[in-house]
Amino acid sequence: MPLSIVRRPDRRGTFEEAVDLVARSQIGHLGTVTDDGYPYVIPIFYAMLDGRIVFHSARAGQKMANIARDSRVCLEVSHSAGFAPNEKLCDWEARYESAVVFGRASVVTDPESKMAALQAIARKYAGTTDYSTIKNLASVAVVAITIEAASFKKYWPAERPTN
Ligand SMILES: Cc1cc2nc3c(=O)[nH]c(=O)nc-3n(C[C@H](O)[C@H](O)[C@H](O)COP(=O)(O)OP(=O)(O)OC[C@H]3O[C@@H](n4cnc5c(N)ncnc54)[C@H](O)[C@@H]3O)c2cc1C
C-alpha cells in the first residue's frame, strides 16, 4: 500500500477531507495498471455511494481489462483557484486542493446494486434518477471502488497564511 501521507504538515488534510473533496468534485482521474505495468490514467465521471466510488463504463476496453486483471486503482481529483502573482516569478503561488484515493475496483453484477449506482451518478450530474428509459441494464458495466487509503492536500494562502 502506498504511503498516503502528505509530507508537508501545513498542507496535509485528513482522510475525511479527502473523501469529501472526492464527493464534491466532478471529474476524477482514474489510474489502473496495464498488463506490462504502465500506469493508465483516464478521466471519468463518478459518484459516491455508501462510502464507495461508483462509475459506469462500456463493458470492454483498456480500463476494464486492467481492472479485471488487477483490482488496484488510484483516483485523483483537484481544484485550483489560480495563482497569486508576485514580482518575483519564483514567489508566485498556486492555490489548490486535491485528493488521492487508493482502492480496489470490482465490477458490480447485482442488478439492484447496478441500478443504485446509476441512480447515484444520475442524481449527481443530471439531477434526476429516472432511468426508466434504460432498455438493457446488462449492456452497461458498473464499477465500485472500495477505498483503502486517501490523502488530502491543500495550499490556499488566503486561508492558510504560511508566514
Ligand atoms: C470528463 C470525462 C468524463 C468521462 N466519464 C466517463 C465515465 O464516467 N465512464 C467511462 O467509461 N468513460 C468516461 N469517459 C471516457 C474515458 O475517459 C475513456 O475514454 C473511456 O472510458 C474509454 O476508456 P478505455 O480504457 O475503455 O479506453 P479504450 O477505448 O480501450 O482506449 C484505447 C486507448 O485509447 C486511449 N484513450 C482512451 N480514453 C482516452 C481519453 N479519455 N483521452 C485520451 N485517450 C484515451 C488510450 O491510449 C487507450 O489505451 C470520460 C471522459 C471525459 C473526458
The ligand as an SDF file (V2000), in Angstrom:
LIG
                    3D

 53 58  0  0  0  0  0  0  0  0999 V2000
  -14.8370   14.4450  -18.4900 C   0  0  0  0  0  0  0  0  0  0  0  0
  -14.8840   12.9920  -18.9280 C   0  0  0  0  0  0  0  0  0  0  0  0
  -15.6810   12.1200  -18.2380 C   0  0  0  0  0  0  0  0  0  0  0  0
  -15.7490   10.7810  -18.6150 C   0  0  0  0  0  0  0  0  0  0  0  0
  -16.5460    9.9300  -17.9110 N   0  0  0  0  0  0  0  0  0  0  0  0
  -16.5330    8.6190  -18.2130 C   0  0  0  0  0  0  0  0  0  0  0  0
  -17.2950    7.6860  -17.4350 C   0  0  0  0  0  0  0  0  0  0  0  0
  -17.9800    8.0390  -16.4750 O   0  0  0  0  0  0  0  0  0  0  0  0
  -17.2150    6.3710  -17.7750 N   0  0  0  0  0  0  0  0  0  0  0  0
  -16.4490    5.9510  -18.8160 C   0  0  0  0  0  0  0  0  0  0  0  0
  -16.3990    4.7370  -19.0680 O   0  0  0  0  0  0  0  0  0  0  0  0
  -15.7450    6.7970  -19.5770 N   0  0  0  0  0  0  0  0  0  0  0  0
  -15.7670    8.1230  -19.3010 C   0  0  0  0  0  0  0  0  0  0  0  0
  -15.0460    8.9970  -20.0700 N   0  0  0  0  0  0  0  0  0  0  0  0
  -14.2730    8.4760  -21.1860 C   0  0  0  0  0  0  0  0  0  0  0  0
  -12.9830    7.8570  -20.6240 C   0  0  0  0  0  0  0  0  0  0  0  0
  -12.0220    8.8570  -20.3520 O   0  0  0  0  0  0  0  0  0  0  0  0
  -12.3930    6.8350  -21.6040 C   0  0  0  0  0  0  0  0  0  0  0  0
  -12.1220    7.4350  -22.8300 O   0  0  0  0  0  0  0  0  0  0  0  0
  -13.3370    5.6770  -21.8230 C   0  0  0  0  0  0  0  0  0  0  0  0
  -13.8120    5.1820  -20.5910 O   0  0  0  0  0  0  0  0  0  0  0  0
  -12.6580    4.5530  -22.5830 C   0  0  0  0  0  0  0  0  0  0  0  0
  -11.6460    4.0450  -21.7740 O   0  0  0  0  0  0  0  0  0  0  0  0
  -10.9950    2.6350  -22.1050 P   0  0  0  0  0  0  0  0  0  0  0  0
   -9.9340    2.3700  -21.1280 O   0  0  0  0  0  0  0  0  0  0  0  0
  -12.0480    1.6330  -22.3190 O   0  0  0  0  0  0  0  0  0  0  0  0
  -10.3130    3.0300  -23.4690 O   0  0  0  0  0  0  0  0  0  0  0  0
  -10.1710    2.2260  -24.8060 P   0  0  0  0  0  0  0  0  0  0  0  0
  -11.3120    2.5320  -25.6870 O   0  0  0  0  0  0  0  0  0  0  0  0
   -9.8160    0.8120  -24.5520 O   0  0  0  0  0  0  0  0  0  0  0  0
   -8.9260    3.0770  -25.3210 O   0  0  0  0  0  0  0  0  0  0  0  0
   -7.8700    2.6400  -26.0850 C   0  0  0  0  0  0  0  0  0  0  0  0
   -6.7830    3.6790  -25.9760 C   0  0  0  0  0  0  0  0  0  0  0  0
   -7.3190    4.9810  -26.2730 O   0  0  0  0  0  0  0  0  0  0  0  0
   -6.7340    5.9710  -25.4540 C   0  0  0  0  0  0  0  0  0  0  0  0
   -7.7770    6.6530  -24.6760 N   0  0  0  0  0  0  0  0  0  0  0  0
   -8.8250    6.1110  -24.0130 C   0  0  0  0  0  0  0  0  0  0  0  0
   -9.5440    7.0580  -23.3910 N   0  0  0  0  0  0  0  0  0  0  0  0
   -8.9330    8.2170  -23.6360 C   0  0  0  0  0  0  0  0  0  0  0  0
   -9.1940    9.5450  -23.2550 C   0  0  0  0  0  0  0  0  0  0  0  0
  -10.2290    9.8860  -22.4550 N   0  0  0  0  0  0  0  0  0  0  0  0
   -8.3750   10.5100  -23.7040 N   0  0  0  0  0  0  0  0  0  0  0  0
   -7.3220   10.2060  -24.4820 C   0  0  0  0  0  0  0  0  0  0  0  0
   -7.0240    8.9670  -24.8560 N   0  0  0  0  0  0  0  0  0  0  0  0
   -7.8110    7.9680  -24.4560 C   0  0  0  0  0  0  0  0  0  0  0  0
   -5.7440    5.2630  -24.5570 C   0  0  0  0  0  0  0  0  0  0  0  0
   -4.4570    5.3590  -25.1210 O   0  0  0  0  0  0  0  0  0  0  0  0
   -6.2200    3.8330  -24.5690 C   0  0  0  0  0  0  0  0  0  0  0  0
   -5.2020    2.9190  -24.3150 O   0  0  0  0  0  0  0  0  0  0  0  0
  -14.9860   10.3320  -19.7310 C   0  0  0  0  0  0  0  0  0  0  0  0
  -14.1760   11.2270  -20.4100 C   0  0  0  0  0  0  0  0  0  0  0  0
  -14.1250   12.5410  -20.0170 C   0  0  0  0  0  0  0  0  0  0  0  0
  -13.2170   13.4910  -20.7760 C   0  0  0  0  0  0  0  0  0  0  0  0
  1  2  1  0
  2  3  1  0
  2 52  2  0
  3  4  2  0
  4  5  1  0
  4 50  1  0
  5  6  2  0
  6  7  1  0
  6 13  1  0
  7  8  2  0
  7  9  1  0
  9 10  1  0
 10 11  2  0
 10 12  1  0
 12 13  2  0
 13 14  1  0
 14 15  1  0
 14 50  1  0
 15 16  1  0
 16 17  1  0
 16 18  1  0
 18 19  1  0
 18 20  1  0
 20 21  1  0
 20 22  1  0
 22 23  1  0
 23 24  1  0
 24 25  2  0
 24 26  1  0
 24 27  1  0
 27 28  1  0
 28 29  2  0
 28 30  1  0
 28 31  1  0
 31 32  1  0
 32 33  1  0
 33 34  1  0
 33 48  1  0
 34 35  1  0
 35 36  1  0
 35 46  1  0
 36 37  1  0
 36 45  1  0
 37 38  2  0
 38 39  1  0
 39 40  1  0
 39 45  2  0
 40 41  1  0
 40 42  2  0
 42 43  1  0
 43 44  2  0
 44 45  1  0
 46 47  1  0
 46 48  1  0
 48 49  1  0
 50 51  2  0
 51 52  1  0
 52 53  1  0
M  END
$$$$
